[in-house]
Amino acid sequence: MRSLPWIRVADRAPYFVDEQGRPWHPIGHNDAITWPDLSPLFRRKDVGAVQAYFDNLSQRGVTVLRLMLEYSQVRHRYFEKPVGVFPAAMIQLWDDLFSMAEKSGVRLLITPFDTFWTWLHWRHHPYNRVHGGPLDHPSNFLLCGPTRRAIKNRLEFVIRRWGGSGAFFAWDLWNEIHPAHAQGSADCFPEFISDLSTHVRGLEQQLYGRTHPQTVSLFGPELDWKPHMPLAEPIFRHPDLDFASVHIYRHGTIDNPRNTIAAAADMGKIVRAHTQETPLGRPFFDSEHGPIHSFKDRKKTLSEDFDDEYFRHMQWAHLAAGGAGGGMRWPNRNPHALTAGMGEAQRSLAAFMPEIEWRTFRRKPLIATVSTRAKLLVVACGDENQAILYLLRAGPLTRHGLVDRSALPVVFEMNVPGLRPGPYTLTAWDTVRGVSIERLSVTSGTQGLLLATPAFVGDLALAIKPAT
């Protein structure tokens, strides 16, 4: 089995590289050990099927899955039972997962608790005091000393058994940290994060001489719902964390979409705002998004053609707004898995990545001006040497809220600011087919780079980099 190089933050840009300095991008989604693609691994019911799933992910350019150590929607996948005892079946499952990840090259973003179902099914959880655990109620999760020690013990077990693997991309030290976990207050967030971070980093350094990147995730709407609380500082700028991650579930447009344009527009706006909240040089990416309200509350699975386009549009808006990778979908489908079309969208994004030199791309938001009144969403970021633009026609739409693919192709003229004067290569990318459709030599002047796009019907990605 090959040993994968570890991933770290690039020295000169808010993106990731491996130990050899090669660019690495978090292209992937959320999965769970009880969902269809991974569930056959429990008690090794069908190891071959899960290995085939990992191989397929690798072949389509997926580089990472986000996984919770336990998924508490059901009662037979607890990582500890009782607290401090790690069941043999779960250890075997994670041994197999890391082995498959190493073999396929698909790394894992690990978070220690499924905080959503842990809260809802607290009466069954091994950490509950009635089952011999240390905690009276999950509203004290971040405040209880004995619980903190149990959490650290869980993290230490993982570090000692699997922490030496390059298939371990990063830690999400706490999934969707929330004031409800601390008696309605966020004041303890910095101390809690620092305590877990120091514990993990110190042990990894002691055992392996290096450390995996760290983040703590937040349910993004809380930033709007609780502006009076100190939520942003620990999520975006905590000194112990390596990258920032938020779960982007904008009400209406993303969590219950009616068309595939508004979702992309809000994804672009939110990522742009969050990258500006994040220190220069620190990566940001969405580690959960999707139609959560449609699926969970309205009991509706989006039609596959709509969901594929919604997924693809948001993925490219995320990247072009300055996020690392395309964001990480929570499937919110029945069955709980990505569609084949979403897999092709991931393949397209992965194939596009070599068009930019990420190791020196110190992106910031760009406002490209369009010389026509036609409806066009433009999401863009760049620095003085490179730029990424995502162009999405905002109409006409079908009655189902998709881009009308029967419309005539259009060409747009635009000005891209911020590039230093000189010659550049412009690559136009067909996001559906995942191929370059045109490469042009263009020149930036003192007033910006003037360009005319190739004709397109729905959406188009542009990469601009120096001609040399």
WOZIQUI-V789248 format. One line per field, one symbol per residue. ss: DSSP state (2 for helix, 1 for strand, 0 for the rest). phi: phi as a letter, one per 30 degrees, with the letter a starting at -180 (. if undefined). psi: psi as a letter, one per 20 degrees, with the letter a starting at -180 (. if undefined). Layout:
ss: ???
phi: ???
psi: ???
//
This chain:
ss: 000000111000000111000011000111000002222002220022222222222220000111110000000000000000000222222222222222220011111000222222022200012220001002220000222222222222222222000001111100000022220000002222222222222222222200001110001002222000000222222000000111110000000000022222222222222222200000011111100222222000000222222222222222220000000110000000000222222222222222200222000110001100000111111100001111111000100000100000010011110000011111111100001111111111100111110001001111111100
phi: .dcdddcbdddbadbcbcddidebbdcladbbdcdedcedddhhdaddddddddddeddcjdcaccbcebbddccbbddbadeicceeddddededddddddddicdbccbdbddddeddcedcddddedcjdccdaddcedcddddeddddddddeddddbdddddddaccdadhebeddbhibcddeedddddddddddddddddbiabdebbbcbdeeddddbddcdcdeddcbeddccbcbbccbedidcdadcbccdddddeddddedddddceejcdbadcaakdddeddcchbcddddddddeddddeddedddjddicibdcehbbddadddddddddddddddeddbcddbdcdbdbcdccdbdddbcbcababdcbabbccbdcldcddcicdddddddbcccabcdjddekdbcccccddddibdcabbcbbccdcjccbcdddbccbacbcbbedd
psi: pqopqqqrpqhjqlaqrahjjpqppnobrprqijrhhihihpklhmhhhhhhgggggghjjpiqqpqphqojhrjkkphpoapipoqhhhggghggghghggghjorpopphqnhghgghkhiiphiphijjaiphqiijgihpghhghhghhgghggghgiijpiingrpnhppmpqhhilkjqjhigggggggggggggggggghijrqqqqrpqqoghhhhhliiqmhgghghjpiiqhrqpqonlppfhgimqhrjghghghggggggghhhhpqpipqpqpjprrmhgggghilppqqghghgggggghghhgghijqpajroppglrormqqrhhhhhhhggghhhhiiqnhijnmqrqqnpppjqjqoppopqrrbihrqppppopjrqqrijjrpoiiqqqqppprporipqqaqrpppppohgikqpiqpqprppahjaopqpqqprgfrpqppprqh.
//
